[in-house]
Amino acid sequence: MKLSKKMSPQTPEEKLKMDGVPYASAIGSIMYAMLCTRPDVSYALSMTSRFQSCPGIEHWTAVKTILKYLRRTKDMFLVYGVDEELVVRGFTDASFQTDHDDFKSQTGYVFCLNGGAISWRSSKQTSVADSIAEPST
């Protein structure tokens, strides 16, 4: 699902319809789950939380999809393994111009201890890259 500011309400009727939607509350609930036990939703949460000031129907549909995913996977949990030696592994990735409104990229990382995530983050980069090979300044 590709979200953008163009999906925000344009007419007074659309704005009125979205006034009763608990968008910010749902984002906050998902954020609590993400920070405590569910790093798997950090990217999706990062994408949907950008539209808290003026969410549209498509944004709300994306948030409901995250909530449905959390409900379907509520019996899953992090496992740190039974290895005698502690092993820490880190993974990182970045997208190129993920945001279709300002063309900024997305960066994320996760650190795992014996296979279970212990630290993670997904965020929009602060600068715009015109190329994946552009040197940093």
N, C-alpha and C positions, 0 to 999 in steps of 0.2 A: 504494500500500500504506500503510495507516494503522497505525502501531505504537503500543502503549501498554504500561504496566506490567502491565495485566491479562493480557497474553500471556506473562508470566514463569511459570516452572514453579510449580505449586501443590501437587503431590503429591511424596512422596519418590521415586517411580519417575521422574517427569518430571525432577526435579533430578539424579538419577543418570544419566539419559540425556544430559543437557546437560553433565555433568562432563567427558566425553571430547571435547567440541566445542572446537576451537581458535578461539573467538570473538574473544578479545582479540588474538591473534596476527594474525588476518585483518584486524581493524580497524587494527592498526598497519601492516600491509603496504599497505592501501589509503591510509592517511594519508600514508605515504612517497610513494606514487605521486601523490597529490593535491598535496602540497607541491612536488614536483619538476616535474611535467609535466601533471597532469590536473585542472585546476580544475573540470571538468565534473562531477566526482563529489562536490564539497564539500558540497552540500546533503544528498545521500543518506548520506554519511559522518556528517554532523552528526546526522542522525536515528537512525542505527543505533548510534552510539557511546554514546548515552545509556543503553544497556541492558547495558553491559559487566559490571556487578556481578551481574546475574541475567538472562541472556538466555534466551529461550524459543525454541521451534521456529520460530515465525513470524519472530522477529528473525534467526535463523540463515539462514532462507530469503531474507530481504532482503539479508543480507551476501553470500550466494552469488550472488544476482542482480547485485549490483554487480561481483563478480569475473567473472561471465560477460560482463557488458557491457565490462569492461576487456579481456578476452580477445578479444572480437569486434571491438573498435576499436583493437587494438594497433598497427595500421599507420597510424593517424591521428596527427598531430602539430601543434604550434603553428607558425604561419607569421607572421612579422613584416612581411611586405610588402616592396615594393621602391620605395616612395615616397621621393623625395629629401628631403622635409621630414618630420620626426618628428611624428606626431599622437598625442596621448594623449587617450583618452576614458574616462569613468567611468560606470558604471551601478550602480544600487542598486534594491532592491526589498524589500518586507516582506510577510509574511503576517499574518493575524489569527487568533490563538489556534490555532496549528498543533498544539501539544502537547495531546493530549486528557487528559493526566493532571493538569497544573497550569495549563492554559489560557494559557500564555505564547506569545508570537508569535515568529516567526523573521525575522531580518534578514540580508541579504547584499549584498555589493558585488563588483564586478570592475572593474579598470582595465586598459585595453588600449593597447598601443603598436603603431601601424600594424596594428591588427586582431588582434594576438596578446595573450593575457592575460599580464600581468606581475605582478599582485597581486590576491588575491581572499580572501574570507572569507564564511562563513555561520555564524551563531550564534543561540542562543536568547536573547531579550531577558531582562533581569533583573527587570523588573516586569510585572505583569499589567494589561492594558488591558481595560476593560469596554466600550469603544466605539472605533471607528476615529477618532473626532473628539475623543477625550479630551485635554484640555490636559496638558502635562507640568508637573511640580512640581519 
